[in-house]
Amino acid sequence: MTMVSKKRDVPDMSDLTTGFRKTVTVGPGLSVQMLRGISDFARENHWLLNMAPWRKDDASRPLWTGDGIIASLQARPELSENIRASGLPLVNIADQPFDGVTTIMPDHRWAGRMAAEYFLQRGYHNLAWASSAPSRPCQEMMSAFQEVVAGADRVFHRIDIGPNVLAGMPVPLGVLACSDADAVALENVALEAGISIPEELAIIGPGNEPYWSDLAPVPLSQVDADHQQMGYQAAGALRGLMSGAAQGGFLPPVRPKCVCTRRSSDCVAIPHREAAAAITFIWKHFRDAITPGRVAREIGLTRQRLDAVLKQHTGRTLAGEIEHKRMELAMAMLRDGQDKVRIIADQCGFTNSLSLNRAFRRTLGMPPQQWRAQNFHVAAAAAEMAQTPLSI
């Protein structure tokens, strides 16, 4: 898993007084990463954050003070009416829209596509969706997951979580669960049935809260929904509302960052032993100065033979797979960070920036700088929300 840091300058606030600073109340139900994103924006914009002492009786107490509120209305529905009645500018962070409230949501469809492509890259022909109680966000995620599976001409299965639900299912099977709780429940069902994880059943959860991975009997792979960016964008949206923009509406959903691979999906479902070993070696070492010849020597086949079997099972040669992994990381770093192209080239395993430039032109038809300008959605969206009022 590659994490791309987003460095932000923190302004010197030593000469500011309370009279010039906004006070923002942060409601309950937000993840630690969301709070980090909010606090990042607060430091940059000289805000004071009010973390009120939430209790069950908060619904009847007028604690909603300050210049604005960031909260998760779905996390504490008993507070929703009181929060909205405060009349303060409000941004909601939730899995689904709330009428009349500016809402930041994760991109559920993108998460579904990302998980499906993750399994396809690992050679899975049978992919499944597992849930216990489908919701609207789950339906959106499942629909996108199923579309990618169908487009790749692979087999889609649906699992309703319960005892013996895995009996008769083909293996190896790659599964995206509706929630992290469902993923952990499915792990328990599989282990009770004597099904090995991840060799026979690979599982991904759609959130990235560390405690779910810790609770799972097998450390759980998860889609990183980028909660920190959601918190940062929520704060940017609130800034626009506090400046006088109309309240209410839905903002573009925040795309997930990546699939965080842990033990529950750390497997390659390619039936050819040497081809699977080559894929695993490339994925672990593509940042280094590896060549197709070195991979072939590590696996114990000639390059020509290994190229042929890899092409048969993945559609790419050794050189193609190495470049694919390097390009995948380079695009993530260009999209989500601000490092210079030469630094990205070095960190992704390219010999120099010219080599990276050639790879981009060959595969995408444009240089990396142009691709970044068209796809720098994360930082661009945050900057736009931070600097301009919302018009909803």
C-alpha positions as CSV (number, residue, x, y, z in Angstrom):
1,M,0.0,0.0,0.0
2,T,1.4,3.4,-1.0
3,M,0.4,6.4,1.0
4,V,0.7,9.8,-0.7
5,S,1.2,12.6,1.8
6,K,-0.5,16.0,1.3
7,K,1.6,18.7,2.9
8,R,-0.1,21.9,3.8
9,D,1.5,25.0,5.2
10,V,0.2,25.9,8.7
11,P,0.0,29.7,9.1
12,D,1.4,31.6,12.0
13,M,-1.5,32.6,14.2
14,S,0.5,34.1,17.0
15,D,-0.7,37.6,16.2
16,L,-4.4,36.8,15.8
17,T,-7.0,37.5,18.5
18,T,-10.2,35.6,19.2
19,G,-12.3,38.4,17.8
20,F,-11.0,37.7,14.2
21,R,-11.5,33.9,14.3
22,K,-14.5,31.7,13.5
23,T,-15.7,29.2,16.0
24,V,-16.9,25.9,14.5
25,T,-18.7,23.3,16.5
26,V,-17.8,19.7,15.5
27,G,-20.6,17.2,16.1
28,P,-20.4,13.5,17.0
29,G,-20.2,10.5,14.8
30,L,-17.1,11.6,12.8
31,S,-14.1,9.3,12.4
32,V,-10.6,10.2,13.6
33,Q,-9.5,10.8,10.0
34,M,-12.4,13.1,9.4
35,L,-11.5,15.1,12.5
36,R,-7.9,15.3,11.2
37,G,-9.0,16.8,8.0
38,I,-11.2,19.3,9.8
39,S,-8.4,20.3,12.1
40,D,-6.0,20.7,9.1
41,F,-8.4,23.2,7.6
42,A,-9.1,24.9,10.9
43,R,-5.4,25.6,11.4
44,E,-5.0,27.0,7.9
45,N,-8.0,29.3,8.4
46,H,-7.5,30.4,12.0
47,W,-10.7,28.7,13.3
48,L,-11.4,27.7,16.8
49,L,-13.0,24.2,17.1
50,N,-15.6,23.5,19.8
51,M,-15.8,19.8,20.7
52,A,-19.0,19.8,22.7
53,P,-19.5,17.2,25.5
54,W,-22.0,15.0,23.7
55,R,-24.4,13.1,25.9
56,K,-27.8,11.5,25.5
57,D,-29.6,14.6,26.7
58,D,-27.9,16.8,24.2
59,A,-31.0,16.8,22.0
60,S,-32.8,19.1,24.5
61,R,-29.8,21.3,25.4
62,P,-28.9,24.5,23.4
63,L,-25.2,23.6,22.9
64,W,-25.1,24.5,19.2
65,T,-23.3,27.8,19.3
66,G,-20.6,29.4,17.3
67,D,-20.4,30.4,13.6
68,G,-21.0,27.0,12.0
69,I,-21.4,23.2,12.5
70,I,-19.8,20.1,11.0
71,A,-21.6,16.9,12.1
72,S,-22.8,13.5,10.9
73,L,-26.6,13.6,11.2
74,Q,-27.0,9.9,10.5
75,A,-24.7,9.0,13.3
76,R,-26.8,10.6,16.0
77,P,-30.4,11.0,14.6
78,E,-31.7,12.1,18.0
79,L,-29.6,15.3,17.6
80,S,-30.5,16.0,14.0
81,E,-33.6,18.1,14.6
82,N,-31.8,20.2,17.3
83,I,-28.8,20.7,15.1
84,R,-30.8,21.9,12.1
85,A,-33.0,24.1,14.3
86,S,-29.9,26.0,15.5
87,G,-30.0,28.1,12.3
88,L,-26.2,28.0,12.0
89,P,-24.5,27.1,8.7
90,L,-24.2,23.3,8.7
91,V,-22.3,20.7,6.7
92,N,-23.2,17.1,7.1
93,I,-20.8,14.2,6.5
94,A,-22.8,11.1,5.7
95,D,-23.2,8.0,3.5
96,Q,-26.4,9.4,1.9
97,P,-28.0,12.7,1.2
98,F,-30.1,14.8,3.6
99,D,-32.7,17.1,2.2
100,G,-31.9,20.7,2.6
101,V,-28.5,20.1,4.1
102,T,-25.1,20.5,2.5
103,T,-23.7,17.0,2.5
104,I,-20.3,15.5,1.9
105,M,-20.5,11.8,0.9
106,P,-18.0,9.1,-0.2
107,D,-18.2,8.0,-3.8
108,H,-19.8,4.6,-3.3
109,R,-19.8,3.7,-7.0
110,W,-16.1,4.5,-7.3
111,A,-15.4,2.3,-4.3
112,G,-17.3,-0.6,-6.0
113,R,-15.3,-0.1,-9.2
114,M,-12.0,0.1,-7.4
115,A,-12.7,-3.2,-5.5
116,A,-13.7,-5.0,-8.7
117,E,-10.6,-3.9,-10.6
118,Y,-8.5,-4.9,-7.6
119,F,-9.7,-8.5,-7.8
120,L,-9.5,-8.5,-11.6
121,Q,-5.8,-7.5,-11.5
122,R,-5.2,-10.4,-9.2
123,G,-6.7,-12.9,-11.7
124,Y,-10.1,-13.6,-10.1
125,H,-12.8,-15.1,-12.4
126,N,-15.5,-15.4,-9.7
127,L,-16.3,-12.3,-7.8
128,A,-19.1,-11.8,-5.2
129,W,-21.0,-9.1,-3.3
130,A,-21.9,-9.9,0.3
131,S,-24.4,-8.1,2.5
132,S,-26.7,-8.7,5.5
133,A,-28.9,-5.6,5.2
134,P,-28.6,-3.7,1.9
135,S,-28.9,0.1,2.0
136,R,-29.0,2.8,-0.7
137,P,-25.2,3.3,-0.5
138,C,-24.6,-0.5,-0.7
139,Q,-26.8,-0.8,-3.7
140,E,-24.8,1.9,-5.5
141,M,-21.5,0.2,-4.6
142,M,-22.8,-3.2,-5.7
143,S,-24.1,-1.9,-9.0
144,A,-20.8,-0.5,-9.9
145,F,-18.9,-3.6,-8.7
146,Q,-21.2,-5.8,-10.8
147,E,-20.9,-3.6,-13.9
148,V,-17.1,-4.0,-13.8
149,V,-17.3,-7.7,-13.4
150,A,-19.7,-8.1,-16.3
151,G,-17.6,-5.8,-18.5
152,A,-14.6,-8.1,-17.9
153,D,-16.7,-11.2,-18.8
154,R,-16.3,-12.6,-15.3
155,V,-18.8,-14.3,-13.1
156,F,-20.8,-12.3,-10.5
157,H,-22.3,-13.9,-7.4
158,R,-24.4,-12.5,-4.6
159,I,-24.1,-13.6,-1.0
160,D,-26.7,-13.0,1.7
161,I,-24.6,-13.4,4.9
162,G,-25.8,-16.3,7.1
163,P,-24.9,-19.8,8.2
164,N,-23.7,-22.2,5.5
165,V,-24.0,-19.4,2.9
166,L,-20.7,-20.3,1.3
167,A,-21.6,-23.9,0.6
168,G,-21.2,-24.7,-3.1
169,M,-19.5,-21.3,-3.9
170,P,-16.6,-21.6,-6.4
171,V,-13.1,-21.0,-5.2
172,P,-11.0,-18.9,-5.4
173,L,-13.6,-16.2,-4.8
174,G,-13.1,-12.5,-4.4
175,V,-15.7,-10.8,-2.2
176,L,-16.6,-7.1,-1.6
177,A,-18.8,-6.8,1.5
178,C,-21.5,-4.1,2.0
179,S,-19.8,-3.0,5.3
180,D,-16.8,-3.8,7.3
181,A,-19.1,-5.4,9.8
182,D,-20.4,-7.7,7.1
183,A,-16.8,-8.5,6.0
184,V,-15.9,-9.6,9.5
185,A,-19.1,-11.7,9.8
186,L,-18.2,-13.4,6.5
187,E,-14.7,-14.2,7.7
188,N,-16.3,-15.9,10.7
189,V,-18.7,-17.9,8.5
190,A,-15.8,-18.9,6.2
191,L,-13.5,-20.1,9.0
192,E,-16.3,-22.0,10.6
193,A,-16.8,-23.8,7.3
194,G,-13.1,-24.6,7.0
195,I,-12.6,-22.2,4.1
196,S,-9.1,-20.6,4.0
197,I,-8.7,-16.9,3.8
198,P,-7.4,-15.5,1.4
199,E,-6.4,-18.6,-0.6
200,E,-10.0,-19.8,-1.2
201,L,-11.9,-16.7,-0.1
202,A,-10.5,-13.2,-0.4
203,I,-12.5,-10.4,1.3
204,I,-12.5,-6.6,1.2
205,G,-14.4,-4.2,3.4
206,P,-15.6,-0.8,2.1
207,G,-14.4,1.3,5.0
208,N,-11.0,1.9,6.5
209,E,-11.5,2.1,10.2
210,P,-8.6,0.3,11.8
211,Y,-10.7,-1.3,14.6
212,W,-12.6,-3.4,12.1
213,S,-9.3,-4.9,10.8
214,D,-8.2,-5.5,14.3
215,L,-11.5,-7.2,15.2
216,A,-11.4,-9.5,12.2
217,P,-10.0,-13.0,12.7
218,V,-7.9,-12.4,9.6
219,P,-6.6,-8.8,9.2
220,L,-9.1,-7.2,6.9
221,S,-8.3,-5.5,3.6
222,Q,-10.3,-2.3,3.2
223,V,-11.1,0.4,0.7
224,D,-9.7,3.7,2.0
225,A,-12.6,6.1,1.6
226,D,-10.2,9.0,2.3
227,H,-12.1,10.3,5.4
228,Q,-9.4,12.9,6.0
229,Q,-10.1,14.5,2.7
230,M,-13.9,14.3,3.4
231,G,-13.3,16.2,6.6
232,Y,-11.1,18.8,4.9
233,Q,-13.7,19.3,2.1
234,A,-16.5,19.6,4.6
235,A,-14.6,22.4,6.4
236,G,-14.1,24.1,3.0
237,A,-17.8,23.8,2.3
238,L,-18.6,25.3,5.6
239,R,-16.3,28.2,5.0
240,G,-18.3,29.0,1.9
241,L,-21.6,28.8,3.8
242,M,-20.4,31.0,6.6
243,S,-19.4,33.6,4.0
244,G,-23.0,33.9,2.9
245,A,-23.7,31.3,0.2
246,A,-27.1,29.6,0.1
247,Q,-27.4,26.6,2.4
248,G,-28.5,23.2,1.2
249,G,-27.4,20.8,-1.5
250,F,-25.1,17.9,-2.3
251,L,-21.4,18.3,-3.2
252,P,-19.5,16.0,-5.6
253,P,-18.7,12.7,-3.7
254,V,-15.2,12.1,-2.5
255,R,-13.4,9.3,-4.3
256,P,-11.6,6.6,-2.3
257,K,-7.8,6.6,-2.3
258,C,-6.9,2.9,-2.7
259,V,-7.5,-0.6,-1.5
260,C,-5.4,-1.2,1.6
261,T,-4.2,-4.7,1.2
262,R,-4.0,-6.8,4.4
263,R,-4.0,-10.5,4.9
264,S,-7.7,-11.1,4.0
265,S,-7.0,-10.4,0.3
266,D,-3.2,-10.7,-0.1
267,C,-3.4,-13.4,-2.7
268,V,-3.2,-13.9,-6.5
269,A,-5.8,-16.1,-8.1
270,I,-3.8,-17.2,-11.1
271,P,-3.8,-21.0,-11.5
272,H,-0.4,-21.1,-13.1
273,R,2.1,-21.3,-10.3
274,E,5.0,-19.6,-12.0
275,A,2.8,-16.8,-13.4
276,A,1.4,-16.2,-9.9
277,A,4.9,-16.1,-8.5
278,A,6.0,-13.6,-11.1
279,I,3.1,-11.3,-10.4
280,T,3.7,-11.4,-6.7
281,F,7.4,-10.6,-7.2
282,I,6.7,-7.7,-9.5
283,W,4.2,-6.2,-7.1
284,K,6.7,-6.3,-4.3
285,H,9.7,-5.0,-6.2
286,F,8.4,-2.8,-9.1
287,R,9.8,0.3,-7.3
288,D,13.3,-1.2,-7.6
289,A,15.4,-1.4,-10.7
290,I,14.0,-4.8,-11.8
291,T,13.9,-6.0,-15.4
292,P,12.0,-8.8,-17.1
293,G,15.2,-10.8,-17.2
294,R,15.6,-10.6,-13.4
295,V,12.0,-11.6,-12.8
296,A,12.5,-14.7,-15.0
297,R,15.7,-15.7,-13.2
298,E,13.9,-15.4,-9.8
299,I,11.0,-17.6,-11.0
300,G,13.3,-20.1,-12.8
301,L,11.8,-19.9,-16.3
302,T,13.2,-18.4,-19.5
303,R,11.9,-14.9,-20.2
304,Q,10.2,-16.1,-23.3
305,R,8.3,-18.9,-21.5
306,L,7.3,-16.6,-18.6
307,D,6.2,-13.9,-21.0
308,A,4.0,-16.4,-22.8
309,V,2.3,-17.8,-19.6
310,L,1.9,-14.3,-18.1
311,K,0.3,-13.0,-21.3
312,Q,-2.1,-15.9,-21.3
313,H,-3.3,-15.3,-17.7
314,T,-3.1,-11.5,-17.4
315,G,-3.0,-10.1,-20.9
316,R,0.4,-8.5,-20.2
317,T,4.0,-9.5,-20.6
318,L,6.7,-9.1,-17.9
319,A,7.7,-5.7,-19.1
320,G,4.0,-4.7,-19.5
321,E,3.2,-5.7,-15.9
322,I,6.2,-3.9,-14.5
323,E,5.3,-0.7,-16.4
324,H,1.6,-1.1,-15.4
325,K,2.4,-1.2,-11.7
326,R,4.8,1.8,-12.0
327,M,2.2,3.8,-14.0
328,E,-0.5,2.9,-11.4
329,L,1.5,4.4,-8.6
330,A,2.7,7.4,-10.6
331,M,-0.9,8.3,-11.5
332,A,-1.9,8.1,-7.8
333,M,1.0,10.4,-6.8
334,L,0.3,12.9,-9.6
335,R,-3.5,12.9,-8.8
336,D,-3.2,13.2,-5.0
337,G,0.1,14.9,-4.3
338,Q,2.3,17.8,-5.3
339,D,5.7,16.1,-5.8
340,K,7.7,17.0,-8.8
341,V,7.7,14.6,-11.8
342,R,11.4,13.6,-11.3
343,I,10.7,12.6,-7.7
344,I,7.6,10.6,-8.7
345,A,9.7,8.9,-11.4
346,D,12.3,7.9,-8.9
347,Q,9.8,6.6,-6.3
348,C,7.9,4.6,-8.9
349,G,10.9,2.7,-10.3
350,F,11.4,4.6,-13.5
351,T,15.1,5.3,-14.4
352,N,14.4,9.0,-14.8
353,S,11.7,11.6,-15.6
354,L,12.2,11.0,-19.3
355,S,11.4,7.3,-18.9
356,L,8.2,8.3,-17.0
357,N,7.3,10.8,-19.7
358,R,7.7,8.2,-22.5
359,A,5.5,5.7,-20.6
360,F,2.7,8.3,-20.2
361,R,2.8,9.3,-23.8
362,R,2.8,5.6,-24.9
363,T,-0.1,4.5,-22.6
364,L,-2.1,7.7,-22.1
365,G,-1.2,9.8,-25.1
366,M,0.0,12.8,-23.0
367,P,2.9,13.8,-20.7
368,P,2.5,13.4,-17.0
369,Q,2.1,17.2,-16.4
370,Q,-0.9,17.3,-18.7
371,W,-2.5,14.2,-17.1
372,R,-2.0,15.8,-13.7
373,A,-3.7,19.0,-14.8
374,Q,-6.8,17.0,-15.9
375,N,-7.0,14.7,-12.9
376,F,-5.7,16.6,-9.9
377,H,-9.2,16.3,-8.5
378,V,-8.5,15.9,-4.8
379,A,-6.4,18.9,-4.1
380,A,-8.3,21.0,-6.7
381,A,-11.6,20.3,-5.1
382,A,-10.3,21.1,-1.6
383,A,-8.7,24.4,-2.8
384,E,-11.9,25.4,-4.6
385,M,-14.0,24.8,-1.5
386,A,-11.6,26.6,0.7
387,Q,-11.3,29.7,-1.4
388,T,-14.8,30.3,-2.9
389,P,-18.3,30.3,-1.5
390,L,-20.6,27.5,-2.5
391,S,-23.4,28.2,-5.0
392,I,-26.0,25.5,-4.5
